[in-house]
Amino acid sequence: MKNLIKFFRKFFFLINFIVALYSLLVFQLSYSADIKHWLAGFLMLSVPVALVLNFCFVVFYLASRSWKFLLSLLILVISYPLLQRTFKYSQNVSSNSKANFSVLSYNVMYLDHGSYKSKKNRKNAISLSNSADSINADIKCFQELYSDARIRDFDMIKRLKVKNRHTAFMQKKIFDKNYKGSVGLAIFSKYPIIATEEILWLPNNNGVLRADIVIRKDTIRVFNVQLKSMGIRVKKVIDASESERAKQTKNVLLLLKKGFEDRSSQVNKIEELVSKSPYPVILCGDFNELPYGYAYGRMRKQLSNSFESAGRGFGFTYNRILSFLRIDNQFYSEKDIKVNSFYTFKEIPWSDHFPIKGEYEFIQ
């Protein structure tokens, strides 16, 4: 019996050692963000699993009063920069500077117009359109903004221009029984927009909307982006029959693979745009990727992340079954701009994304 217990202890530590090596591999992939292959995307997706497993090993060996907890503890220490992408506690900086400006980023889910049209959930759709209008910010960046001038509640261009009258809207006309307006990326600003640029990625209407905005004596370049969605419907997989589940799971893996490939190419284009900017940059939007992935890592090489600098708590932005995901981001040029506060509006649940807002000021 003693030999059997001894064997299992050695075997358990071997598993711990293998997990530690695997963790080092996926951490290095996330830190470097140099490998854009889809397989690396799958590996980086497992960073949270590696963190949880190492934490469990630490707890187990501490409870067993074994020195072996040191291995996974060392791995967790190495992962500290990644943990900061997940959880952050920052003190908001108060400033009386007149150079302050605020930026909102919000994926508004087509304003849930389908539910409004079908009368399935009109209250949610109206609350969603009202939230887009009511949140105060100097610059508002929307993804999946639906606008239809024929319906008062959804005449969003007119409504949003009341407070933020300078506008850039990369729109696509929609013609079907539920959607007859326009949808796309949009930027609304209280300050003058002096130049714009649009890059559309078909067929999913993802893309980049750029606006050069003059704020008093300074000019910034704002990028509003939406990268390729994974298109995964978790509830559909869960609700599938046993015979259908294998097929649905295969579809999920194929969608993940395609998403990794497309987002890698898209973020490389964004890197090029950012590097050519003559002005300080604010980049925000729906990345459709965890903060350990290639797209996020590439942006961190050029810009600082607002949540990491001034966020509080976990900052999860996805408002569906997988509610532990932070896939919406704001980045900024650290040399020219500092972020004083960053907030995720968990109290606004109308979209499948929570709005995020950063308060910034120019470094004098």
Backbone hydrogen bonds in HBPLUS format (Angstrom, degrees):
<---DONOR---> <-ACCEPTOR-->    atom                        ^
c    i                          cat <-CA-CA->   ^        H-A-AA   ^      H-
h    n   atom  resd res      DA  || num        DHA   H-A  angle D-A-AA Bond
n    s   type  num  typ     dist DA aas  dist angle  dist       angle   num
A0005-ILE N   A0001-MET O   2.98 MM   4  6.30 160.0  2.02 151.9 156.6     1
A0006-LYS N   A0002-LYS O   2.88 MM   4  6.07 156.5  1.93 145.7 152.9     2
A0007-PHE N   A0003-ASN O   2.85 MM   4  6.06 149.4  1.94 141.8 150.1     3
A0008-PHE N   A0004-LEU O   2.99 MM   4  6.30 163.5  2.02 152.4 155.5     4
A0009-ARG N   A0005-ILE O   2.97 MM   4  6.20 151.7  2.06 147.3 155.2     5
A0010-LYS N   A0006-LYS O   3.07 MM   4  6.32 157.1  2.13 145.6 151.2     6
A0011-PHE N   A0007-PHE O   2.82 MM   4  6.08 158.5  1.87 152.0 159.1     7
A0012-PHE N   A0008-PHE O   2.81 MM   4  5.88 156.5  1.86 144.4 150.6     8
A0013-PHE N   A0009-ARG O   3.01 MM   4  6.21 153.9  2.08 141.8 148.6     9
A0014-LEU N   A0010-LYS O   2.90 MM   4  6.15 143.9  2.03 141.6 152.1    10
A0015-ILE N   A0011-PHE O   3.01 MM   4  6.38 153.2  2.09 147.3 153.6    11
A0016-ASN N   A0012-PHE O   2.98 MM   4  6.28 155.1  2.04 142.8 150.2    12
A0017-PHE N   A0013-PHE O   2.82 MM   4  6.09 150.0  1.91 144.8 152.7    13
A0018-ILE N   A0014-LEU O   2.93 MM   4  6.23 156.3  1.98 150.0 155.9    14
A0019-VAL N   A0015-ILE O   2.89 MM   4  6.13 161.9  1.92 154.1 159.0    15
A0020-ALA N   A0016-ASN O   2.92 MM   4  6.13 149.7  2.01 142.8 151.6    16
A0021-LEU N   A0017-PHE O   3.00 MM   4  6.31 157.0  2.05 148.5 153.6    17
A0022-TYR N   A0018-ILE O   2.90 MM   4  6.16 162.1  1.94 151.2 156.5    18
A0023-SER N   A0019-VAL O   2.81 MM   4  5.97 153.0  1.88 145.3 153.2    19
A0024-LEU N   A0020-ALA O   3.03 MM   4  6.32 155.5  2.10 146.9 152.5    20
A0025-LEU N   A0021-LEU O   3.11 MM   4  6.43 150.3  2.20 144.7 152.6    21
A0026-VAL N   A0022-TYR O   3.02 MM   4  6.41 166.2  2.04 159.5 160.5    22
A0027-PHE N   A0023-SER O   2.85 MM   4  5.94 155.6  1.91 152.2 159.9    23
A0028-GLN N   A0024-LEU O   3.00 MM   4  6.04 156.8  2.06 140.3 146.4    24
A0029-LEU N   A0025-LEU O   3.06 MM   4  6.36 154.8  2.12 148.0 155.0    25
A0030-SER N   A0026-VAL O   3.07 MM   4  6.28 154.2  2.14 141.9 148.2    26
A0031-TYR N   A0027-PHE O   2.80 MM   4  6.04 161.7  1.84 154.5 160.1    27
A0032-SER N   A0028-GLN O   2.93 MM   4  5.96 168.5  1.95 150.8 153.9    28
A0033-ALA N   A0029-LEU O   2.94 MM   4  5.72 156.4  2.00 138.6 146.3    29
A0040-ALA N   A0037-HIS O   3.06 MM   3  5.50 125.1  2.37 108.5 120.9    30
A0041-GLY N   A0037-HIS O   3.29 MM   4  6.72 144.8  2.42 141.0 151.1    31
A0042-PHE N   A0038-TRP O   3.08 MM   4  6.52 148.7  2.18 148.9 155.4    32
A0043-LEU N   A0039-LEU O   3.08 MM   4  6.43 158.5  2.13 147.7 153.5    33
A0044-MET N   A0040-ALA O   2.87 MM   4  6.10 163.7  1.90 153.9 157.7    34
A0045-LEU N   A0041-GLY O   3.06 MM   4  6.18 137.4  2.25 138.7 149.9    35
A0046-SER N   A0043-LEU O   3.02 MM   3  5.46 153.0  2.09 109.0 117.3    36
A0047-VAL N   A0044-MET O   3.23 MM   3  5.52 167.2  2.25 113.7 114.4    37
A0049-VAL N   A0046-SER O   3.03 MM   3  5.20 118.8  2.42 103.2 118.5    38
A0050-ALA N   A0046-SER O   3.03 MM   4  6.38 157.7  2.08 157.7 164.4    39
A0051-LEU N   A0047-VAL O   3.00 MM   4  6.29 157.1  2.05 155.7 161.9    40
A0052-VAL N   A0048-PRO O   2.99 MM   4  6.21 162.5  2.02 149.1 153.3    41
A0053-LEU N   A0049-VAL O   2.93 MM   4  6.11 165.7  1.95 154.5 158.4    42
A0054-ASN N   A0050-ALA O   3.08 MM   4  6.21 164.8  2.10 147.8 151.7    43
A0055-PHE N   A0051-LEU O   3.03 MM   4  6.22 153.1  2.10 145.2 153.0    44
A0056-CYS N   A0052-VAL O   2.94 MM   4  6.21 154.6  2.01 149.5 156.5    45
A0057-PHE N   A0053-LEU O   2.97 MM   4  6.31 153.7  2.04 149.4 156.5    46
A0058-VAL N   A0054-ASN O   3.04 MM   4  6.28 157.4  2.09 146.9 152.4    47
A0059-VAL N   A0055-PHE O   3.04 MM   4  6.34 163.7  2.06 151.8 155.5    48
A0060-PHE N   A0056-CYS O   2.90 MM   4  6.09 163.2  1.93 151.1 156.0    49
A0061-TYR N   A0057-PHE O   2.98 MM   4  6.13 172.5  1.98 155.2 156.7    50
A0062-LEU N   A0058-VAL O   2.94 MM   4  6.02 151.6  2.02 147.6 156.0    51
A0063-ALA N   A0059-VAL O   2.94 MM   4  6.08 158.1  1.99 147.6 153.5    52
A0064-SER N   A0060-PHE O   2.96 MM   4  6.22 136.0  2.16 137.8 150.7    53
A0066-SER N   A0061-TYR O   2.85 MM   5  5.15 175.9  1.85 155.6 156.9    54
A0065-ARG N   A0062-LEU O   3.03 MM   3  4.83 153.4  2.10  97.5 105.7    55
A0069-PHE N   A0066-SER O   3.49 MM   3  6.46 169.9  2.50 121.9 121.8    56
A0070-LEU N   A0067-TRP O   3.05 MM   3  6.04 172.9  2.06 128.9 131.2    57
A0071-LEU N   A0068-LYS O   3.33 MM   3  6.00 151.2  2.41 115.0 119.4    58
A0073-LEU N   A0069-PHE O   3.00 MM   4  6.13 151.4  2.08 150.7 159.8    59
A0074-LEU N   A0070-LEU O   2.89 MM   4  5.97 153.3  1.96 143.6 149.1    60
A0075-ILE N   A0071-LEU O   3.16 MM   4  6.54 151.6  2.25 142.6 150.5    61
A0076-LEU N   A0072-SER O   2.95 MM   4  6.22 153.3  2.02 145.6 152.1    62
A0077-VAL N   A0073-LEU O   2.96 MM   4  6.25 148.7  2.06 145.7 154.4    63
A0078-ILE N   A0074-LEU O   2.98 MM   4  6.28 157.2  2.04 148.7 154.5    64
A0079-SER N   A0075-ILE O   3.00 MM   4  6.24 137.2  2.19 138.1 150.2    65
A0080-TYR N   A0077-VAL O   3.18 MM   3  5.32 165.0  2.20 109.4 112.4    66
A0082-LEU N   A0079-SER O   2.85 MM   3  5.30 124.6  2.16 113.3 128.4    67
A0083-LEU N   A0079-SER O   2.94 MM   4  6.26 149.8  2.04 151.7 161.1    68
A0083-LEU N   A0080-TYR O   3.05 MM   3  4.90 115.4  2.49  93.0 109.2    69
A0084-GLN N   A0080-TYR O   3.05 MM   4  6.38 142.5  2.19 149.2 158.8    70
A0085-ARG N   A0082-LEU O   2.99 MM   3  5.15 142.3  2.13 100.4 111.8    71
A0086-THR N   A0083-LEU O   2.91 MM   3  5.02 147.1  2.02 100.9 111.7    72
A0087-PHE N   A0083-LEU O   2.80 MM   4  6.07 164.0  1.82 164.9 168.3    73
A0088-LYS N   A0313-GLY O   2.87 MM 225  5.24 161.0  1.90 140.5 145.5    74
A0313-GLY N   A0088-LYS O   2.49 MM 225  5.24 124.6  1.78 158.0 168.1    75
A0093-VAL N   A0340-ASN O   2.93 MM 247  4.80 168.7  1.95 141.7 143.8    76
A0101-PHE N   A0360-TYR O   2.85 MM 259  5.34 150.0  1.94 139.7 145.2    77
A0360-TYR N   A0101-PHE O   2.75 MM 259  5.34 175.1  1.75 168.5 169.7    78
A0139-ILE N   A0102-SER O   3.00 MM  37  6.25 142.8  2.14 146.1 157.7    79
A0103-VAL N   A0358-GLY O   2.90 MM 255  5.35 157.2  1.95 153.6 161.0    80
A0358-GLY N   A0103-VAL O   2.93 MM 255  5.35 156.6  1.99 151.9 157.3    81
A0104-LEU N   A0139-ILE O   2.81 MM  35  6.22 160.7  1.85 160.4 167.2    82
A0141-CYS N   A0104-LEU O   2.72 MM  37  5.84 160.6  1.76 148.0 155.0    83
A0105-SER N   A0356-ILE O   2.84 MM 251  5.40 160.9  1.88 162.0 165.7    84
A0356-ILE N   A0105-SER O   2.98 MM 251  5.40 163.9  2.01 158.3 163.5    85
A0106-TYR N   A0141-CYS O   2.96 MM  35  6.40 148.4  2.06 159.9 169.3    86
A0143-GLN N   A0106-TYR O   3.03 MM  37  6.26 155.0  2.10 133.0 136.3    87
A0108-VAL N   A0143-GLN O   3.00 MM  35  6.30 150.7  2.09 170.3 165.1    88
A0111-LEU N   A0108-VAL O   2.64 MM   3  5.30 150.2  1.73 125.9 136.5    89
A0112-ASP N   A0109-MET O   2.87 MM   3  5.81 171.9  1.88 128.8 131.6    90
A0110-TYR N   A0144-GLU O   2.94 MM  34  5.13 138.0  2.11 138.5 149.7    91
A0113-HIS N   A0110-TYR O   3.14 MM   3  6.04 156.2  2.20 122.1 125.3    92
A0115-SER N   A0112-ASP O   3.11 MM   3  5.65 126.8  2.41 109.5 120.9    93
A0116-TYR N   A0112-ASP O   3.32 MM   4  6.73 151.1  2.41 144.0 152.3    94
A0117-LYS N   A0113-HIS O   2.83 MM   4  6.05 161.8  1.86 153.9 158.4    95
A0118-SER N   A0114-GLY O   2.99 MM   4  6.12 158.8  2.03 146.9 152.2    96
A0120-LYS N   A0115-SER O   2.88 MM   5  4.86 126.4  2.17 142.1 150.8    97
A0121-ASN N   A0115-SER O   3.37 MM   6  5.10 164.1  2.40 108.0 112.5    98
A0119-LYS N   A0116-TYR O   3.17 MM   3  4.96 150.1  2.27  95.6 104.4    99
A0125-ALA N   A0121-ASN O   3.39 MM   4  6.73 164.7  2.41 150.1 153.9   100
A0126-ILE N   A0122-ARG O   2.96 MM   4  6.16 164.7  1.99 156.3 159.8   101
A0127-SER N   A0123-LYS O   2.94 MM   4  6.04 159.6  1.98 146.7 153.0   102
A0128-LEU N   A0124-ASN O   2.87 MM   4  6.03 149.8  1.96 147.0 155.3   103
A0129-SER N   A0125-ALA O   3.07 MM   4  6.36 160.8  2.11 147.2 151.4   104
A0130-ASN N   A0126-ILE O   2.92 MM   4  6.11 154.4  1.99 147.5 155.2   105
A0131-SER N   A0127-SER O   2.91 MM   4  6.08 147.5  2.02 142.0 150.5   106
A0132-ALA N   A0128-LEU O   3.17 MM   4  6.45 155.6  2.23 148.9 154.2   107
A0133-ASP N   A0129-SER O   3.32 MM   4  6.52 143.0  2.47 136.2 145.4   108
A0133-ASP N   A0130-ASN O   3.16 MM   3  5.08 123.5  2.50  91.8 106.1   109
A0134-SER N   A0130-ASN O   2.79 MM   4  5.93 150.2  1.88 150.0 158.9   110
A0135-ILE N   A0131-SER O   3.24 MM   4  6.07 160.1  2.28 148.7 149.0   111
A0190-LYS N   A0138-ASP O   2.87 MM  52  5.32 148.7  1.97 155.4 162.6   112
A0140-LYS N   A0188-PHE O   2.74 MM  48  5.04 165.0  1.76 153.8 159.2   113
A0188-PHE N   A0140-LYS O   2.85 MM  48  5.04 156.7  1.90 144.2 152.2   114
A0142-PHE N   A0186-ALA O   2.84 MM  44  5.16 165.7  1.86 150.9 155.9   115
A0186-ALA N   A0142-PHE O   3.04 MM  44  5.16 157.9  2.09 142.8 144.8   116
A0145-LEU N   A0184-GLY O   2.97 MM  39  5.39 157.5  2.02 153.8 149.7   117
A0184-GLY N   A0145-LEU O   3.11 MM  39  5.39 136.9  2.30 125.8 138.3   118
A0147-SER N   A0182-SER O   2.88 MM  35  5.42 152.0  1.96 156.6 161.9   119
A0182-SER N   A0147-SER O   2.95 MM  35  5.42 161.5  1.98 151.2 156.6   120
A0148-ASP N   A0154-PHE O   2.71 MM   6  5.40 164.4  1.74 133.6 139.2   121
A0151-ILE N   A0148-ASP O   3.17 MM   3  5.88 162.2  2.20 120.8 125.2   122
A0154-PHE N   A0151-ILE O   2.93 MM   3  5.38 139.8  2.10 112.0 124.0   123
A0155-ASP N   A0152-ARG O   3.31 MM   3  5.24 172.9  2.31 106.1 107.8   124
A0159-ARG N   A0155-ASP O   3.05 MM   4  6.28 163.9  2.08 151.1 156.3   125
A0160-LEU N   A0156-MET O   2.82 MM   4  5.74 172.1  1.83 150.5 153.3   126
A0161-LYS N   A0157-ILE O   3.16 MM   4  6.07 143.8  2.29 138.3 147.2   127
A0162-VAL N   A0159-ARG O   3.30 MM   3  5.73 158.7  2.35 107.7 113.9   128
A0164-ASN N   A0160-LEU O   3.06 MM   4  6.06 163.1  2.09 153.1 156.8   129
A0166-HIS N   A0189-SER O   3.03 MM  23  5.00 158.2  2.08 163.9 158.2   130
A0189-SER N   A0166-HIS O   2.75 MM  23  5.00 161.9  1.78 150.9 156.1   131
A0168-ALA N   A0187-ILE O   2.87 MM  19  5.11 147.8  1.97 152.0 157.0   132
A0187-ILE N   A0168-ALA O   2.75 MM  19  5.11 158.2  1.80 155.5 161.2   133
A0170-MET N   A0185-LEU O   2.80 MM  15  5.23 153.2  1.87 156.3 164.5   134
A0172-LYS N   A0183-VAL O   2.84 MM  11  5.43 140.3  2.00 138.7 150.3   135
A0183-VAL N   A0172-LYS O   3.06 MM  11  5.43 151.8  2.14 136.7 143.8   136
A0174-ILE N   A0181-GLY O   2.97 MM   7  5.77 158.1  2.02 169.2 163.5   137
A0176-ASP N   A0179-TYR O   3.08 MM   3  5.45 145.1  2.20 146.1 153.5   138
A0214-VAL N   A0192-PRO O   2.98 MM  22  5.60 157.3  2.03 159.8 166.1   139
A0194-ILE N   A0212-ASP O   2.83 MM  18  5.66 154.6  1.89 159.2 166.8   140
A0212-ASP N   A0195-ALA O   2.86 MM  17  5.19 163.7  1.89 148.3 152.4   141
A0197-GLU N   A0210-ARG O   2.97 MM  13  4.97 141.6  2.12 134.9 136.6   142
A0210-ARG N   A0197-GLU O   2.83 MM  13  4.97 175.0  1.83 155.5 156.8   143
A0199-ILE N   A0208-VAL O   2.89 MM   9  5.06 152.6  1.96 157.4 159.0   144
A0208-VAL N   A0199-ILE O   2.82 MM   9  5.06 154.8  1.88 144.7 153.2   145
A0201-TRP N   A0206-ASN O   2.67 MM   5  5.15 169.3  1.68 155.1 151.8   146
A0207-GLY N   A0226-GLN O   3.17 MM  19  5.54 140.4  2.33 133.4 144.9   147
A0226-GLN N   A0207-GLY O   3.04 MM  19  5.54 150.6  2.13 158.1 161.6   148
A0209-LEU N   A0224-ASN O   2.86 MM  15  5.11 158.9  1.91 148.5 155.6   149
A0224-ASN N   A0209-LEU O   2.83 MM  15  5.11 166.3  1.84 151.6 156.4   150
A0211-ALA N   A0222-VAL O   2.90 MM  11  5.26 155.3  1.96 148.8 156.7   151
A0222-VAL N   A0211-ALA O   2.85 MM  11  5.26 174.7  1.85 157.3 155.6   152
A0213-ILE N   A0220-ILE O   2.86 MM   7  5.43 160.2  1.90 159.7 165.3   153
A0220-ILE N   A0213-ILE O   2.92 MM   7  5.43 161.1  1.95 152.7 156.5   154
A0215-ILE N   A0218-ASP O   2.65 MM   3  5.21 147.8  1.75 149.7 160.1   155
A0218-ASP N   A0215-ILE O   2.96 MM   3  5.21 163.7  1.99 133.0 130.9   156
A0221-ARG N   A0280-PRO O   2.83 MM  59  6.13 165.4  1.85 165.4 169.9   157
A0282-ILE N   A0221-ARG O   3.03 MM  61  6.34 157.5  2.08 148.1 151.2   158
A0223-PHE N   A0282-ILE O   2.84 MM  59  6.30 160.2  1.88 157.0 163.6   159
A0284-CYS N   A0223-PHE O   2.89 MM  61  6.26 169.0  1.90 169.4 170.0   160
A0225-VAL N   A0284-CYS O   2.93 MM  59  6.27 161.2  1.96 153.0 159.4   161
A0286-ASP N   A0225-VAL O   3.07 MM  61  6.40 134.2  2.29 154.1 152.7   162
A0227-LEU N   A0286-ASP O   2.99 MM  59  6.43 156.0  2.04 161.6 169.3   163
A0236-LYS N   A0233-ARG O   3.06 MM   3  5.35 125.4  2.37 102.6 116.3   164
A0237-VAL N   A0233-ARG O   3.30 MM   4  6.76 146.7  2.42 146.5 155.4   165
A0237-VAL N   A0234-VAL O   3.03 MM   3  5.20 121.3  2.39  99.5 113.9   166
A0238-ILE N   A0234-VAL O   2.95 MM   4  6.29 162.2  1.99 156.2 161.2   167
A0239-ASP N   A0235-LYS O   2.86 MM   4  5.97 159.0  1.91 149.2 154.6   168
A0240-ALA N   A0237-VAL O   3.29 MM   3  5.20 148.8  2.39  96.6 105.7   169
A0244-GLU N   A0241-SER O   3.00 MM   3  5.15 127.3  2.29 100.1 114.3   170
A0245-ARG N   A0241-SER O   2.88 MM   4  5.95 133.3  2.10 152.9 166.7   171
A0248-GLN N   A0244-GLU O   2.93 MM   4  6.21 160.8  1.97 156.9 163.0   172
A0249-THR N   A0245-ARG O   2.82 MM   4  5.99 157.0  1.87 150.3 156.6   173
A0250-LYS N   A0246-ALA O   3.03 MM   4  6.23 156.1  2.09 143.8 149.7   174
A0251-ASN N   A0247-LYS O   3.03 MM   4  6.31 154.4  2.10 145.8 152.9   175
A0252-VAL N   A0248-GLN O   2.94 MM   4  6.25 149.8  2.04 146.0 154.2   176
A0253-LEU N   A0249-THR O   3.06 MM   4  6.39 159.4  2.10 150.8 155.1   177
A0254-LEU N   A0250-LYS O   3.02 MM   4  6.31 156.2  2.08 149.0 155.6   178
A0255-LEU N   A0251-ASN O   2.90 MM   4  6.12 154.1  1.96 147.8 155.2   179
A0256-LEU N   A0252-VAL O   2.87 MM   4  6.13 155.8  1.93 151.4 158.3   180
A0257-LYS N   A0253-LEU O   2.97 MM   4  6.17 162.9  2.00 147.0 151.4   181
A0258-LYS N   A0254-LEU O   2.98 MM   4  6.20 165.6  2.00 148.9 152.5   182
A0259-GLY N   A0255-LEU O   2.86 MM   4  5.98 154.3  1.93 144.9 152.8   183
A0260-PHE N   A0256-LEU O   2.90 MM   4  6.17 159.0  1.95 155.7 160.2   184
A0261-GLU N   A0257-LYS O   3.14 MM   4  6.40 162.8  2.17 150.1 154.4   185
A0262-ASP N   A0258-LYS O   2.98 MM   4  6.17 168.2  1.99 153.8 156.8   186
A0263-ARG N   A0259-GLY O   2.93 MM   4  5.95 170.0  1.94 153.7 157.1   187
A0264-SER N   A0260-PHE O   3.13 MM   4  6.11 150.8  2.22 140.6 148.1   188
A0265-SER N   A0261-GLU O   3.36 MM   4  6.67 159.9  2.41 146.1 149.9   189
A0266-GLN N   A0262-ASP O   2.95 MM   4  6.19 160.1  1.99 152.2 158.6   190
A0267-VAL N   A0263-ARG O   2.85 MM   4  5.94 166.4  1.87 151.8 154.6   191
A0268-ASN N   A0264-SER O   3.20 MM   4  6.31 147.0  2.31 139.2 147.7   192
A0269-LYS N   A0265-SER O   3.25 MM   4  6.56 146.5  2.37 142.2 150.0   193
A0269-LYS N   A0266-GLN O   3.13 MM   3  5.24 123.6  2.47  96.9 110.6   194
A0270-ILE N   A0266-GLN O   3.05 MM   4  6.44 151.8  2.14 145.3 153.6   195
A0271-GLU N   A0267-VAL O   2.85 MM   4  6.09 153.6  1.92 147.1 153.9   196
A0272-GLU N   A0268-ASN O   3.23 MM   4  6.47 152.7  2.31 137.7 143.9   197
A0273-LEU N   A0269-LYS O   3.07 MM   4  6.43 154.8  2.14 146.6 153.3   198
A0274-VAL N   A0270-ILE O   2.88 MM   4  6.14 162.1  1.92 157.9 162.1   199
A0275-SER N   A0271-GLU O   2.95 MM   4  6.11 161.4  1.98 150.1 155.2   200
A0276-LYS N   A0272-GLU O   3.26 MM   4  6.43 135.6  2.47 139.5 149.5   201
A0277-SER N   A0274-VAL O   3.12 MM   3  5.30 163.2  2.15 109.0 114.1   202
A0333-SER N   A0281-VAL O   3.01 MM  52  5.34 131.5  2.25 154.9 156.4   203
A0283-LEU N   A0331-PHE O   2.92 MM  48  4.99 162.1  1.96 131.7 137.7   204
A0331-PHE N   A0283-LEU O   2.63 MM  48  4.99 158.0  1.67 152.8 160.8   205
A0285-GLY N   A0329-ASN O   3.00 MM  44  5.71 145.6  2.12 158.2 161.0   206
A0329-ASN N   A0285-GLY O   3.00 MM  44  5.71 160.8  2.04 161.4 165.7   207
A0287-PHE N   A0327-ILE O   2.84 MM  40  5.48 147.8  1.94 163.4 169.4   208
A0293-GLY N   A0290-LEU O   3.18 MM   3  5.70 173.0  2.19 124.0 125.0   209
A0297-GLY N   A0293-GLY O   2.99 MM   4  6.10 160.8  2.03 148.3 154.6   210
A0298-ARG N   A0294-TYR O   2.86 MM   4  6.05 155.8  1.92 154.8 160.6   211
A0299-MET N   A0295-ALA O   3.17 MM   4  6.41 158.8  2.22 147.2 152.3   212
A0300-ARG N   A0296-TYR O   3.05 MM   4  6.33 149.5  2.15 147.8 156.4   213
A0301-LYS N   A0298-ARG O   3.16 MM   3  5.32 143.0  2.31  99.4 109.9   214
A0302-GLN N   A0299-MET O   3.07 MM   3  5.46 144.7  2.20 107.3 116.8   215
A0303-LEU N   A0299-MET O   2.80 MM   4  5.86 167.3  1.82 163.8 168.3   216
A0304-SER N   A0332-TYR O   2.97 MM  28  5.41 164.2  1.99 163.0 158.1   217
A0332-TYR N   A0304-SER O   2.86 MM  28  5.41 147.2  1.97 146.2 157.0   218
A0309-SER N   A0305-ASN O   3.08 MM   4  6.31 142.3  2.23 144.2 155.2   219
A0306-SER N   A0330-GLN O   2.84 MM  24  5.55 175.2  1.84 155.9 157.5   220
A0310-ALA N   A0306-SER O   2.83 MM   4  5.88 156.0  1.89 150.7 156.5   221
A0311-GLY N   A0307-PHE O   2.66 MM   4  4.11 142.9  1.80 130.2 129.3   222
A0317-THR N   A0325-LEU O   2.85 MM   8  6.24 139.7  2.02 135.6 145.7   223
A0354-PHE N   A0317-THR O   2.80 MM  37  4.95 156.3  1.85 140.3 146.9   224
A0318-TYR N   A0325-LEU O   3.16 MM   7  5.54 154.0  2.23 160.0 156.7   225
A0319-ASN N   A0352-ASP O   2.81 MM  33  4.55 172.6  1.82 129.1 126.5   226
A0336-ASP N   A0333-SER O   3.26 MM   3  5.81 140.9  2.43 111.3 120.1   227
A0337-ILE N   A0333-SER O   2.91 MM   4  5.75 150.2  2.00 160.7 170.5   228
A0363-ILE N   A0336-ASP O   2.83 MM  27  5.30 169.7  1.84 139.7 139.3   229
A0338-LYS N   A0361-GLU O   2.99 MM  23  5.65 164.1  2.01 162.9 168.0   230
A0361-GLU N   A0338-LYS O   3.02 MM  23  5.65 143.5  2.15 155.9 165.4   231
A0340-ASN N   A0359-GLU O   2.73 MM  19  5.46 158.2  1.77 152.7 160.0   232
A0359-GLU N   A0341-SER O   2.92 MM  18  5.19 162.4  1.95 145.4 147.3   233
A0343-TYR N   A0357-LYS O   2.86 MM  14  5.32 158.7  1.91 152.4 159.6   234
A0357-LYS N   A0343-TYR O   2.90 MM  14  5.32 155.5  1.96 152.1 159.7   235
A0346-LYS N   A0344-THR O   2.97 MM   2  5.86 127.4  2.25 111.2  95.7   236
A0345-PHE N   A0355-PRO O   2.94 MM  10  5.42 166.3  1.96 154.4 158.8   237
A0348-ILE N   A0345-PHE O   3.18 MM   3  5.65 164.0  2.20 115.0 117.2   238
